[in-house]
Amino acid sequence: MIAQLRGILSHTADTHAIIDVQGVGYLVHISGRTQGQLAAQDGAVTVLTEMIVREDSMTLYGFHDASEREPNYCPGPYRYGSV
């Protein structure tokens, strides 16, 4: 599992960001709140992540801080619904 990424923000959009960690770009799905927090930072950024593994995909969801991640907690395969 990937629990955290620290690197340079190379791209950001409404629903995702690409974080360059030592030359590897990770696509991370983010909320508008996290996008706003990342856009305000210069240099290296840190994103807490949840990695969801499904039969046909591996998806990273990113959160600016633990308080944003924890309210979404719901164990099991339906944690993120259709996101």
N, C-alpha and C positions, 0 to 999 in steps of 0.2 A: 504494500500500500504506500502511496505517496501522501504524506501528512502535511508537508510544508514545502514551499518553493521560495528560494531567495535568489534574485537576479535582477537583470535590467529589463524594464518594461519596453518592449520593442514595438508593440501595437496595442491599441485599445479601441473597442467599439461598444455599442450599447449592451451587448450580451456576452462578450468575450474579450479576453486579453491574451496576448502572446508574451510570455516571460522567457527571456534568454538566460539560461543557466549554463554558464561556461560553454557557450556555442551551441547548445541544444534549445530549440524553441518549443515551449510547452503551451498548447492551446488550453486555456482555462475558462470555463463558463462562469460568468460573474453576474451579480445583481447590479442595479443602478447605484446603490449605495457604495458597493465596493469599487465600482468604476470611478465614481467621484473621488473616493479616497486615494485611489492609485494615481489619478490624473494630477492630484495636488502634490505628489511626491516627486522629488528629483533624485536621480541616481538609482541606487539599489532599492528594490521593493521586496517585501515579504508577504506571502499569501498563504493562509492556512487552507488546506485542501481536503476534499473527500474524493476518493477514486471509486467510481462505480463500474464494475465489470459485468457486462452482459454477454450473451451468446455472440452477438455481432458487433460489440463495441467496448471500448474502455474510455470512460469520460471523466475528466477532472472538473470538479466544481470548486471555485475559490471563494474565500471569505476574508475580509479585511481583518477581522478579529474573532475571538472565540464567542463573544456574545452574539454575533450574527450567525455563527454556525450552530450553536447549541439549541436555539428555539426551533430549528428545523429538524431536530432529532426525532426519528421515527424508525426503529430498526426494521429490517426486512427489505424485500425487493421493491416495495412501493414507496420508498423514502422520498424520491424526487418525482414521482408521478410520471408524466409524459415529457418533462423537461429534457 
